[in-house]
Amino acid sequence: MSKNIFLCAISNINSGTCNEDCKFCSQSVKYKADIERYIQKPVDDIVEEAKAARASGALGFCLVTANKGIDDKVLKFVCEVARAVSAEVPNLRLIACNGTASVEQLLVLKEAGVKAYNHNLETAEAFYPEVCTTHPWQERYETCENVNKAGLTLITGGIFGMGETQEDRISMLKALKSLNPTSVPLNFYHHNAALPLNPNPLTTDEALALITLAREIISDADRIMVAGGRELMFGARQNEIFEAGANSIVIGNYLTTKGRDKSSDLEMLKSLGFGVAKTV
């Protein structure tokens, strides 16, 4: 594995406004989780977040909206943000994560400076109806196919610890492999009391084994990223995720949960003898 770890930061540019019923997501209005909600984050604030992310070594910066998919209003806003960030932080690779999207919409994002699109399968096709009933898994898969058709870099992964079986996990990883993603974000369910799912039952050892399994099954992916839930799932053993097969992490805060202080992550990488990736 490379001695350089790819760092990515995310910005929740529209928060807590989704009408879908995904049981794992505190941004659904259905569950009334106690989170900050807003329609559009000020563009200047997003640009400042991008500058801070780049200063911490992040190469990727993901613009996330809380909705099922892209409509004209979302598309216009994400393009506006993308152009503003590109102008101020040109050496930051822009990623969009805005739900289901058509090839035509993705091409508009590409024209605005977006380089990659993140749309997670979340879980296995067979288990998906247990965690979401308002849209089908197949729509997620088709959006990932559209990303490839549009010539954007595909980032797609999922969540472990929602009550799925090991068979479900393997099924999801095989589906991810079939899409030939460049980066695979692995999230570990971070329980919120407002959500209907049970707390994450995985042990740290089981979670590490899933990282290794992902690396084995999706061997062509450039990056296996440990994303949401890292701090809670691995605690004092976060350093072990790299030995398990990860070579990328999200630094800073997540969508509705706090991440570890960036300096702590950078110090961890330094202590392990890793550098920070300078190029994609």
N, C-alpha and C positions, 0 to 999 in steps of 0.2 A: 504494500500500500504506500501511496505517496506520503512523504513526510510533511506535505503541506495540506492544511485543512481549509476547505472552502467555507467561507462565512456568508450567511445571508441574513438580512433583517427584513421585517415586515411592518407595514403601516396599515392600520385599520382606517381607511379613508372614509368609510361609511359604516356606522356601527348599530347593531341591534334592531334592524328594521325588516328582517326577513319573515315572510309569512308561511314558509315551509314548516313541516313538523319534525324535522330531524331531531331525534331524541338525544343526540350527543352534543347539541349545539345551543349554547346559552344566548346566541344572537337571534334565535327564533322568538317572535313576539308571543307565541303561544304559551311559553313556560314562565314568562314574566321574571326571568332571572334578574338579580340586582346588578346590572352592568350599566356602563355609560352608553347612552344612545344618542346618535346624531345623524342627520341626513348627509351632510358633506363636511368633512374636516377642511378648515381653511387651507388653501393651496400653499401659502407662505409657511404654515406650520409643517406641512408635509415636506417641503423643500428643506427646512431646517433639520427634520428627522433624517432625511437622506444625507445631508452633509455630516451629521453625527455618525451615521452608520458607516459611511465611507472612511471617516477619521478613525473608526475602530477596526478597520480592515475588511469590512464587508465588501464583497464584489457584487452580490445580488441584492436587489431591493424590490420587495413585492408589494404591489398596490392592491389591497383587498377590499371588496365591497360585500355587504351582507344582503344578498338577494338570490333568488333562484337562478337568475341569468341576466344577460345583458339586454337592456332596452335602449332606446335612443338617448334618454337622459343620462343613464349610466355611461354609455359609450362616449358621449360628449365630455362628461366630467373626467373620466379616466384619461382620455386623450389630452385634455387640458393639463392635468397633473403631469402626465408623461412628458409633455413638451417643456413644462416649467422645470421639472427635475433634470431633464437632459441638458437644458441650457445652463443650469447652475452646477451640476455634478456630472459632467460628461463621461467620466470614467467609471460610472456606476451602471451595472447591467440591470435594466428594468424588466421586471416580471409583473404580469397582470394575473389576478385571481378574482374573476368576476362571475363565476357560475357558468351555466350552459351558454354556449356561443356558437354561432354559425361561422362558416368559412369567411363569408363576407364581412362580418363584424370583426373577426380576428385579423383580417387584412387591413382594416381601418386602424386597429391598434398597432399593427406592425408599421404602418405608415407614420404613426405618431411617435415612434421610437421604442416601442415595446419589443423586447428580444425573445421573451419566453412567456409561456402561459402555464399556470398551475391549475389543474382541476383534478381533484382526488376521486378515486373510485370509492373510497372510504372503507368498504368491506366487500365480502364475496357477493356475487349476484343472488345466490340462494338465501343469504342472511339479510340482505338489504331491506326487504319488507318489514323486518322486525324493528328496524330503527328509523324508517322513513316510509310514509304512505302517500305523500303528496306529489311525488314524481318518481319515475322508475330508474333503476340502476342503469338501464340501457342508454338513457339520455346522457348519463355521465360518460359512459364509454364512447358514445358517438361524438361528444364534444372533444374528447382526447384525440379521436381520429381526425376531427376537423383541424385541430392544432397542427397535426402532422401535414395535412393537406395544405394548410396556409403557409407552411415553411417556417413556423415558429418552433423554438426549442420546447419540447414537451417535458413538463414536470408533473408527475402524478404519483400518488401514494395512497395511504389509508391510515386507519386508526385501529389499534389493538386494545383489547380489554373492555369491549362493550357487551360481552356475553357470548361472543362467537366461539365456535369450536376450532380446534387445530386444523380440521379439514377445511373450514371456512377460510382460515388464514392462508393456507396453501393455495386454495382456489383463487383468492384475491391476488396473491403474488404471481401466480401464473397468468392471470388476466393482465396484470401490470406489464409483465414481460412481453406479452403479445403486442403491446403498444409501442415497444422500443423506446422507453423514456430515457432522457439524458440524466435526469435526477429523480430520485424516489424518496420523498419525505415520509418518514415513519413517525406517526403520532401515537401517543399513549394516552388513553382516555383520562382526562382530568375531570373528576366528578364535581358537579355543582348540585347542591341540595335541591334546587328548583327543577332539575331534570329528572325524567322518569326512569333512567337507567340506574342499575345498581353500581356501587363503586367498583373501580377497576380491580379485578381479582388477581391480576398477574403478579408474580414475584419478580424481583430484580433479575434473578437467574433466568427465569422464563423469558423476560423481556430481552435480555442479552442474546439468548438463543434465537429469538425471532429476528434480531438484526443480522445474525450470522446466516440464518435461513434466507433472508431477503437477498443478502450478498451472493449466496450460492445460486438461487433461482434466477435472479435478475443480474446475471454476471456481466452483461454487456453495458449496464448503466455506468456512466462516468462517476456518479455520486450516489451514495446511500446516505441520506441526511436524517439525523435524529432531530425532530422538531418539537411540536407541542407535547407537554407533559414530561419533558426530559428531567427537569429538576425534581419533580415529585416522584417519578418512577425510579430514578437511579440514585438520588440523594448523594451521599458521600462517595458513591461508586461511579460517578459520571465519567471518570477517566477510562473506565473499562469499555465504553461504547466503541472506542477506536480499535481496540484489540478484537472486538467482536465483528468489525467490518465496516463501521461508519467512517466516512471521510469528509463529512460536512455537518454543520450545525446551524441552527438559528441562534443569533445573539440578540440580546435585548428583550423587550417585552413581546408577548404574543398578541392575539386578537383581543381577548378579554381577561387574560391572566398575566401576572407579572413574571418576567423571566429573571434569570440571575444577572447580577451586575456584570456589565461587559468586561470590566477589568478582571473579574474573577475567572471568566472563561479564557481570556487571553493569557492570564497567569497559568491556568491549568495547561494550556497548549504548550507554553514555554517550558513548564516543568517536565512535560512528557517528551520534550525534544522535537515537537512539531513546529513548523512555521505556518504562516498564514498564506494561502494561495494568492498569487498576484495576478494570475490570468485564468480565464475560463478554460 
